[in-house]
Amino acid sequence: MSILLTRRTALAAGAGLVALSAPALSQARRRLTVATGGTGGVYFVYGGGLARVLTEKLPNTQATSQVTGGSVDNINLVTSGDADIGFSTLDSVIDALNGAGAYARGGKRDVKVIAVLYDNVLHTVAHPSINSVAEMKGKRIGVGSAGSSTEGWADRTLEAAGLNPKTDIIRDNLGVAESANALADGKIAGFFWGGGVPTAAIRDLAQNGRTPFKLLNTSKELIEMDKKYPGLYRQSIMPPNSYAGQTEAVSGIGVANVMLVDGKAPNDFVTLILEGMFNNLADMQAIHPEARKLTLQNASAKTAAPFHPAAIAFYKARGVAM
């Protein structure tokens, strides 16, 4: 027997899937999909590691990771039933819940948080001749994959610097790996990337030593963004040597990353995933440096987005106040 734990299958099976108990789930063959991100980012590594841990540690389970464009893709995949678990930045989740930004056309999305993971940091990568976001005016800039949370974040940062993100730069919709390659090839003058530290594509760009670049301080832009989006973004410091050649700390803009599911995901499924993660915490924390921040306390931290009821019950049962 095989069960694909997506909403599409749940709808086909009617209430039967939702009513499955944990023992029944354990006897069935579970196949589930983790929506991650581009190959050069932390979501890709973290999501691949999560899929591996769930496959190895949960009985009768085959989890696979899916390369995506990032947060917006992941939320759309999870709410359409084409993925079971997704990674997203908190600002993208808030937009999805409100049917705003990249989600305006399709309307509100019903998603629920099951864990807070780590902070994404906006990397503002630029040719050495560029000293501020404002100096990107008139330049060709990578703004993230089309419809990604990085693109929305880049636009808000450009606006905070007094630029019109649609007309004051020449936009290139590139993921982080594509952006790093384009900068190395001299095709763009800089790029934005919202991801963990270190991000593989930027780390590799720094380590090759052939492409000089700088990470711009965005503390001034953060002040303006906090006025318009209070409480959503926060200062995040990239310490010296986060990347090769980075001799000083860089003040970036941070936003929480969360793991999410469809709002109608069965309680037993959510509990099973969290048990797979926290019963094997050492394996999870070994996935990536950012995964070391995964703890019961951090995962259950209060956010502006709602938690799934089964996640709340799970954390409370483990002694965490929510």
LOVEXMAR-528391 format. One record per residue (C-alpha): residue number from 1; x, z, y. Coordinates in steps of 0.02 Angstrom, whole numbers, plus 50000, padded with zeros to 5 digits. Example, Ala and Ser with C-alpha at 12.3 -4.5 7.8 and 13.67 -1.06 7.14 Angstrom:
BEGIN
<r nr="1" px="50615" pz="50390" py="49775"/>
<r nr="2" px="50684" pz="50357" py="49947"/>
END
This chain:
BEGIN
<r nr="1" px="50000" pz="50000" py="50000"/>
<r nr="2" px="50066" pz="49957" py="50172"/>
<r nr="3" px="50003" pz="50012" py="50342"/>
<r nr="4" px="50058" pz="49935" py="50506"/>
<r nr="5" px="50032" pz="50073" py="50632"/>
<r nr="6" px="49971" pz="49972" py="50780"/>
<r nr="7" px="49804" pz="49974" py="50869"/>
<r nr="8" px="49768" pz="49800" py="50803"/>
<r nr="9" px="49772" pz="49866" py="50624"/>
<r nr="10" px="49677" pz="50022" py="50674"/>
<r nr="11" px="49537" pz="49916" py="50745"/>
<r nr="12" px="49532" pz="49811" py="50588"/>
<r nr="13" px="49524" pz="49964" py="50478"/>
<r nr="14" px="49396" pz="50052" py="50587"/>
<r nr="15" px="49400" pz="50240" py="50586"/>
<r nr="16" px="49488" pz="50244" py="50418"/>
<r nr="17" px="49663" pz="50236" py="50489"/>
<r nr="18" px="49627" pz="50364" py="50624"/>
<r nr="19" px="49558" pz="50481" py="50493"/>
<r nr="20" px="49709" pz="50473" py="50380"/>
<r nr="21" px="49787" pz="50643" py="50355"/>
<r nr="22" px="49974" pz="50673" py="50360"/>
<r nr="23" px="49984" pz="50679" py="50169"/>
<r nr="24" px="49891" pz="50514" py="50157"/>
<r nr="25" px="50008" pz="50437" py="50284"/>
<r nr="26" px="50159" pz="50499" py="50186"/>
<r nr="27" px="50097" pz="50411" py="50029"/>
<r nr="28" px="50070" pz="50245" py="50117"/>
<r nr="29" px="50203" pz="50120" py="50166"/>
<r nr="30" px="50223" pz="50135" py="50353"/>
<r nr="31" px="50290" pz="49991" py="50456"/>
<r nr="32" px="50310" pz="50023" py="50640"/>
<r nr="33" px="50389" pz="49936" py="50788"/>
<r nr="34" px="50489" pz="50014" py="50929"/>
<r nr="35" px="50487" pz="49913" py="51091"/>
<r nr="36" px="50657" pz="49935" py="51174"/>
<r nr="37" px="50739" pz="49825" py="51307"/>
<r nr="38" px="50875" pz="49697" py="51335"/>
<r nr="39" px="51030" pz="49695" py="51227"/>
<r nr="40" px="51145" pz="49758" py="51364"/>
<r nr="41" px="51045" pz="49914" py="51405"/>
<r nr="42" px="51022" pz="50091" py="51341"/>
<r nr="43" px="50842" pz="50063" py="51283"/>
<r nr="44" px="50905" pz="49936" py="51157"/>
<r nr="45" px="51032" pz="50058" py="51085"/>
<r nr="46" px="50918" pz="50210" py="51092"/>
<r nr="47" px="50770" pz="50117" py="51018"/>
<r nr="48" px="50875" pz="50043" py="50880"/>
<r nr="49" px="50942" pz="50214" py="50838"/>
<r nr="50" px="50767" pz="50289" py="50839"/>
<r nr="51" px="50707" pz="50154" py="50718"/>
<r nr="52" px="50855" pz="50190" py="50604"/>
<r nr="53" px="50825" pz="50378" py="50604"/>
<r nr="54" px="50640" pz="50358" py="50568"/>
<r nr="55" px="50675" pz="50235" py="50428"/>
<r nr="56" px="50807" pz="50346" py="50348"/>
<r nr="57" px="50722" pz="50514" py="50371"/>
<r nr="58" px="50535" pz="50484" py="50354"/>
<r nr="59" px="50471" pz="50444" py="50179"/>
<r nr="60" px="50405" pz="50269" py="50145"/>
<r nr="61" px="50440" pz="50211" py="50322"/>
<r nr="62" px="50513" pz="50050" py="50388"/>
<r nr="63" px="50540" pz="50054" py="50575"/>
<r nr="64" px="50610" pz="49906" py="50670"/>
<r nr="65" px="50666" pz="49888" py="50850"/>
<r nr="66" px="50612" pz="49742" py="50958"/>
<r nr="67" px="50712" pz="49666" py="51101"/>
<r nr="68" px="50604" pz="49657" py="51257"/>
<r nr="69" px="50614" pz="49636" py="51444"/>
<r nr="70" px="50600" pz="49825" py="51467"/>
<r nr="71" px="50467" pz="49944" py="51531"/>
<r nr="72" px="50330" pz="49821" py="51580"/>
<r nr="73" px="50346" pz="49722" py="51419"/>
<r nr="74" px="50347" pz="49883" py="51319"/>
<r nr="75" px="50189" pz="49951" py="51398"/>
<r nr="76" px="50101" pz="49786" py="51372"/>
<r nr="77" px="50159" pz="49777" py="51191"/>
<r nr="78" px="50104" pz="49955" py="51153"/>
<r nr="79" px="49933" pz="49938" py="51234"/>
<r nr="80" px="49902" pz="49769" py="51152"/>
<r nr="81" px="49940" pz="49841" py="50980"/>
<r nr="82" px="50097" pz="49736" py="50954"/>
<r nr="83" px="50212" pz="49887" py="50957"/>
<r nr="84" px="50189" pz="50069" py="50911"/>
<r nr="85" px="50316" pz="50158" py="51020"/>
<r nr="86" px="50393" pz="50104" py="51185"/>
<r nr="87" px="50520" pz="50158" py="51314"/>
<r nr="88" px="50478" pz="50154" py="51499"/>
<r nr="89" px="50527" pz="50221" py="51667"/>
<r nr="90" px="50404" pz="50344" py="51741"/>
<r nr="91" px="50368" pz="50238" py="51894"/>
<r nr="92" px="50315" pz="50094" py="51782"/>
<r nr="93" px="50201" pz="50211" py="51683"/>
<r nr="94" px="50117" pz="50270" py="51843"/>
<r nr="95" px="50090" pz="50089" py="51897"/>
<r nr="96" px="50016" pz="50050" py="51726"/>
<r nr="97" px="49896" pz="50197" py="51731"/>
<r nr="98" px="49837" pz="50141" py="51903"/>
<r nr="99" px="49834" pz="49954" py="51868"/>
<r nr="100" px="49959" pz="49927" py="52008"/>
<r nr="101" px="50117" pz="49825" py="52034"/>
<r nr="102" px="50159" pz="49721" py="51882"/>
<r nr="103" px="49998" pz="49778" py="51798"/>
<r nr="104" px="49878" pz="49728" py="51937"/>
<r nr="105" px="49818" pz="49570" py="51850"/>
<r nr="106" px="49773" pz="49653" py="51685"/>
<r nr="107" px="49705" pz="49814" py="51756"/>
<r nr="108" px="49739" pz="49993" py="51706"/>
<r nr="109" px="49832" pz="50028" py="51544"/>
<r nr="110" px="49797" pz="50179" py="51435"/>
<r nr="111" px="49965" pz="50251" py="51385"/>
<r nr="112" px="50021" pz="50427" py="51345"/>
<r nr="113" px="50193" pz="50508" py="51351"/>
<r nr="114" px="50262" pz="50587" py="51193"/>
<r nr="115" px="50436" pz="50633" py="51256"/>
<r nr="116" px="50537" pz="50636" py="51417"/>
<r nr="117" px="50709" pz="50568" py="51375"/>
<r nr="118" px="50837" pz="50553" py="51515"/>
<r nr="119" px="50852" pz="50486" py="51691"/>
<r nr="120" px="50874" pz="50302" py="51725"/>
<r nr="121" px="50996" pz="50274" py="51867"/>
<r nr="122" px="50982" pz="50124" py="51982"/>
<r nr="123" px="51150" pz="50038" py="51974"/>
<r nr="124" px="51175" pz="49933" py="52131"/>
<r nr="125" px="51321" pz="49822" py="52082"/>
<r nr="126" px="51401" pz="49714" py="52215"/>
<r nr="127" px="51549" pz="49605" py="52257"/>
<r nr="128" px="51684" pz="49709" py="52344"/>
<r nr="129" px="51644" pz="49626" py="52511"/>
<r nr="130" px="51469" pz="49703" py="52512"/>
<r nr="131" px="51463" pz="49883" py="52573"/>
<r nr="132" px="51277" pz="49921" py="52577"/>
<r nr="133" px="51110" pz="49860" py="52513"/>
<r nr="134" px="51072" pz="49791" py="52686"/>
<r nr="135" px="51226" pz="49680" py="52673"/>
<r nr="136" px="51147" pz="49591" py="52525"/>
<r nr="137" px="51043" pz="49494" py="52650"/>
<r nr="138" px="51061" pz="49306" py="52623"/>
<r nr="139" px="51153" pz="49329" py="52459"/>
<r nr="140" px="51103" pz="49278" py="52283"/>
<r nr="141" px="51059" pz="49440" py="52193"/>
<r nr="142" px="51004" pz="49480" py="52017"/>
<r nr="143" px="50845" pz="49584" py="52027"/>
<r nr="144" px="50810" pz="49613" py="51843"/>
<r nr="145" px="50703" pz="49520" py="51717"/>
<r nr="146" px="50540" pz="49452" py="51786"/>
<r nr="147" px="50407" pz="49588" py="51784"/>
<r nr="148" px="50528" pz="49723" py="51729"/>
<r nr="149" px="50536" pz="49898" py="51802"/>
<r nr="150" px="50709" pz="49854" py="51868"/>
<r nr="151" px="50633" pz="49713" py="51971"/>
<r nr="152" px="50505" pz="49829" py="52047"/>
<r nr="153" px="50638" pz="49960" py="52079"/>
<r nr="154" px="50753" pz="49831" py="52159"/>
<r nr="155" px="50613" pz="49772" py="52274"/>
<r nr="156" px="50576" pz="49950" py="52330"/>
<r nr="157" px="50761" pz="49982" py="52363"/>
<r nr="158" px="50780" pz="49822" py="52464"/>
<r nr="159" px="50626" pz="49868" py="52566"/>
<r nr="160" px="50700" pz="50041" py="52597"/>
<r nr="161" px="50855" pz="49955" py="52666"/>
<r nr="162" px="50748" pz="49857" py="52788"/>
<r nr="163" px="50748" pz="49693" py="52693"/>
<r nr="164" px="50606" pz="49584" py="52634"/>
<r nr="165" px="50640" pz="49570" py="52446"/>
<r nr="166" px="50552" pz="49403" py="52435"/>
<r nr="167" px="50636" pz="49312" py="52580"/>
<r nr="168" px="50793" pz="49404" py="52634"/>
<r nr="169" px="50889" pz="49374" py="52473"/>
<r nr="170" px="50900" pz="49232" py="52349"/>
<r nr="171" px="50820" pz="49307" py="52194"/>
<r nr="172" px="50882" pz="49282" py="52018"/>
<r nr="173" px="50777" pz="49359" py="51879"/>
<r nr="174" px="50914" pz="49411" py="51760"/>
<r nr="175" px="50930" pz="49552" py="51634"/>
<r nr="176" px="51081" pz="49665" py="51641"/>
<r nr="177" px="51188" pz="49566" py="51519"/>
<r nr="178" px="51146" pz="49403" py="51607"/>
<r nr="179" px="51180" pz="49483" py="51776"/>
<r nr="180" px="51350" pz="49546" py="51723"/>
<r nr="181" px="51397" pz="49374" py="51659"/>
<r nr="182" px="51332" pz="49290" py="51817"/>
<r nr="183" px="51434" pz="49408" py="51927"/>
<r nr="184" px="51588" pz="49374" py="51822"/>
<r nr="185" px="51559" pz="49187" py="51841"/>
<r nr="186" px="51536" pz="49199" py="52030"/>
<r nr="187" px="51355" pz="49142" py="52021"/>
<r nr="188" px="51283" pz="49297" py="52105"/>
<r nr="189" px="51349" pz="49420" py="52235"/>
<r nr="190" px="51273" pz="49573" py="52156"/>
<r nr="191" px="51133" pz="49641" py="52050"/>
<r nr="192" px="51019" pz="49788" py="52019"/>
<r nr="193" px="50999" pz="49875" py="51854"/>
<r nr="194" px="50900" pz="50030" py="51810"/>
<r nr="195" px="50974" pz="50109" py="51655"/>
<r nr="196" px="51070" pz="50250" py="51577"/>
<r nr="197" px="51251" pz="50293" py="51610"/>
<r nr="198" px="51352" pz="50210" py="51543"/>
<r nr="199" px="51261" pz="50046" py="51520"/>
<r nr="200" px="51356" pz="49936" py="51398"/>
<r nr="201" px="51350" pz="49775" py="51499"/>
<r nr="202" px="51418" pz="49859" py="51656"/>
<r nr="203" px="51545" pz="49958" py="51555"/>
<r nr="204" px="51610" pz="49797" py="51478"/>
<r nr="205" px="51616" pz="49712" py="51648"/>
<r nr="206" px="51721" pz="49855" py="51716"/>
<r nr="207" px="51835" pz="49863" py="51566"/>
<r nr="208" px="51882" pz="49680" py="51567"/>
<r nr="209" px="51964" pz="49707" py="51736"/>
<r nr="210" px="51944" pz="49524" py="51786"/>
<r nr="211" px="51790" pz="49545" py="51896"/>
<r nr="212" px="51808" pz="49665" py="52042"/>
<r nr="213" px="51647" pz="49749" py="52096"/>
<r nr="214" px="51584" pz="49908" py="52173"/>
<r nr="215" px="51437" pz="50024" py="52142"/>
<r nr="216" px="51344" pz="50050" py="52305"/>
<r nr="217" px="51287" pz="50220" py="52367"/>
<r nr="218" px="51097" pz="50218" py="52390"/>
<r nr="219" px="51067" pz="50392" py="52462"/>
<r nr="220" px="50995" pz="50321" py="52625"/>
<r nr="221" px="50875" pz="50209" py="52531"/>
<r nr="222" px="50819" pz="50358" py="52426"/>
<r nr="223" px="50765" pz="50451" py="52584"/>
<r nr="224" px="50652" pz="50307" py="52633"/>
<r nr="225" px="50585" pz="50284" py="52457"/>
<r nr="226" px="50540" pz="50468" py="52444"/>
<r nr="227" px="50434" pz="50451" py="52600"/>
<r nr="228" px="50332" pz="50311" py="52522"/>
<r nr="229" px="50336" pz="50371" py="52340"/>
<r nr="230" px="50350" pz="50561" py="52354"/>
<r nr="231" px="50412" pz="50651" py="52200"/>
<r nr="232" px="50440" pz="50495" py="52096"/>
<r nr="233" px="50624" pz="50458" py="52129"/>
<r nr="234" px="50767" pz="50581" py="52143"/>
<r nr="235" px="50953" pz="50583" py="52175"/>
<r nr="236" px="51059" pz="50548" py="52023"/>
<r nr="237" px="51248" pz="50560" py="52034"/>
<r nr="238" px="51360" pz="50447" py="51931"/>
<r nr="239" px="51517" pz="50553" py="51912"/>
<r nr="240" px="51692" pz="50479" py="51932"/>
<r nr="241" px="51751" pz="50376" py="51784"/>
<r nr="242" px="51575" pz="50338" py="51724"/>
<r nr="243" px="51645" pz="50161" py="51725"/>
<r nr="244" px="51825" pz="50102" py="51720"/>
<r nr="245" px="51900" pz="50097" py="51894"/>
<r nr="246" px="51765" pz="50207" py="51970"/>
<r nr="247" px="51869" pz="50341" py="52056"/>
<r nr="248" px="51731" pz="50426" py="52157"/>
<r nr="249" px="51557" pz="50491" py="52122"/>
<r nr="250" px="51417" pz="50372" py="52168"/>
<r nr="251" px="51248" pz="50432" py="52230"/>
<r nr="252" px="51114" pz="50330" py="52143"/>
<r nr="253" px="50925" pz="50336" py="52130"/>
<r nr="254" px="50856" pz="50415" py="51973"/>
<r nr="255" px="50689" pz="50408" py="51885"/>
<r nr="256" px="50638" pz="50486" py="51720"/>
<r nr="257" px="50629" pz="50383" py="51560"/>
<r nr="258" px="50491" pz="50422" py="51438"/>
<r nr="259" px="50441" pz="50375" py="51262"/>
<r nr="260" px="50260" pz="50323" py="51253"/>
<r nr="261" px="50120" pz="50269" py="51139"/>
<r nr="262" px="49948" pz="50193" py="51162"/>
<r nr="263" px="49826" pz="50321" py="51229"/>
<r nr="264" px="49721" pz="50304" py="51072"/>
<r nr="265" px="49865" pz="50327" py="50950"/>
<r nr="266" px="49813" pz="50440" py="50803"/>
<r nr="267" px="49866" pz="50621" py="50817"/>
<r nr="268" px="49946" pz="50619" py="50644"/>
<r nr="269" px="50054" pz="50471" py="50693"/>
<r nr="270" px="50118" pz="50553" py="50852"/>
<r nr="271" px="50156" pz="50715" py="50758"/>
<r nr="272" px="50248" pz="50619" py="50623"/>
<r nr="273" px="50359" pz="50529" py="50749"/>
<r nr="274" px="50403" pz="50688" py="50841"/>
<r nr="275" px="50441" pz="50777" py="50677"/>
<r nr="276" px="50554" pz="50633" py="50629"/>
<r nr="277" px="50647" pz="50651" py="50793"/>
<r nr="278" px="50662" pz="50839" py="50810"/>
<r nr="279" px="50688" pz="50880" py="50626"/>
<r nr="280" px="50839" pz="50765" py="50637"/>
<r nr="281" px="50897" pz="50807" py="50812"/>
<r nr="282" px="51083" pz="50791" py="50776"/>
<r nr="283" px="51056" pz="50613" py="50714"/>
<r nr="284" px="50953" pz="50573" py="50869"/>
<r nr="285" px="51082" pz="50646" py="50988"/>
<r nr="286" px="51219" pz="50542" py="50907"/>
<r nr="287" px="51135" pz="50378" py="50954"/>
<r nr="288" px="51202" pz="50366" py="51132"/>
<r nr="289" px="51273" pz="50484" py="51265"/>
<r nr="290" px="51103" pz="50486" py="51351"/>
<r nr="291" px="51022" pz="50541" py="51188"/>
<r nr="292" px="51120" pz="50704" py="51196"/>
<r nr="293" px="50993" pz="50757" py="51327"/>
<r nr="294" px="50853" pz="50754" py="51198"/>
<r nr="295" px="50795" pz="50934" py="51175"/>
<r nr="296" px="50624" pz="51013" py="51153"/>
<r nr="297" px="50633" pz="51081" py="51329"/>
<r nr="298" px="50685" pz="50917" py="51410"/>
<r nr="299" px="50564" pz="50813" py="51306"/>
<r nr="300" px="50416" pz="50919" py="51359"/>
<r nr="301" px="50460" pz="50925" py="51545"/>
<r nr="302" px="50313" pz="50906" py="51663"/>
<r nr="303" px="50287" pz="50729" py="51729"/>
<r nr="304" px="50161" pz="50639" py="51838"/>
<r nr="305" px="50100" pz="50548" py="51681"/>
<r nr="306" px="49993" pz="50631" py="51547"/>
<r nr="307" px="50059" pz="50680" py="51376"/>
<r nr="308" px="49970" pz="50632" py="51216"/>
<r nr="309" px="49868" pz="50782" py="51153"/>
<r nr="310" px="49962" pz="50782" py="50988"/>
<r nr="311" px="50127" pz="50790" py="51081"/>
<r nr="312" px="50067" pz="50940" py="51181"/>
<r nr="313" px="50014" pz="51026" py="51019"/>
<r nr="314" px="50182" pz="50985" py="50938"/>
<r nr="315" px="50285" pz="51060" py="51078"/>
<r nr="316" px="50176" pz="51215" py="51091"/>
<r nr="317" px="50192" pz="51241" py="50903"/>
<r nr="318" px="50380" pz="51238" py="50926"/>
<r nr="319" px="50371" pz="51376" py="51056"/>
<r nr="320" px="50382" pz="51270" py="51213"/>
<r nr="321" px="50267" pz="51317" py="51357"/>
<r nr="322" px="50176" pz="51168" py="51432"/>
END
